[in-house]
Amino acid sequence: MPENAEPKKKRSGLMGMLDNVKEVMYGMASHDMSRAALRTRASMEHLFILITMGDLIGVPILPPYYSLRLLPYVVPQIATWKRRMLREKDLADAMF
């Protein structure tokens, strides 16, 4: 079931069975693809923040003028981004 979906009301009979079949087919067909797309999106967002706000952790890539122009859009994500970038990496992290 998609992560952002609201819980459905329980149906009984044929409609309930049809809903169960739909969820099983979703799980078999596209759950892995949607999870991979979410991981890719998260990686791209973190890379974007690294390029624009890298000087916060000592990696100056872009001039500060452009970083300051983008600051209002990035502020909500800075705390989690810093935590992720400064976290120790392990071989097991690459597998997930």
Order of alpha helices (4+ residues) and beta strands (2+ residues): alpha-alpha-alpha-alpha-alpha
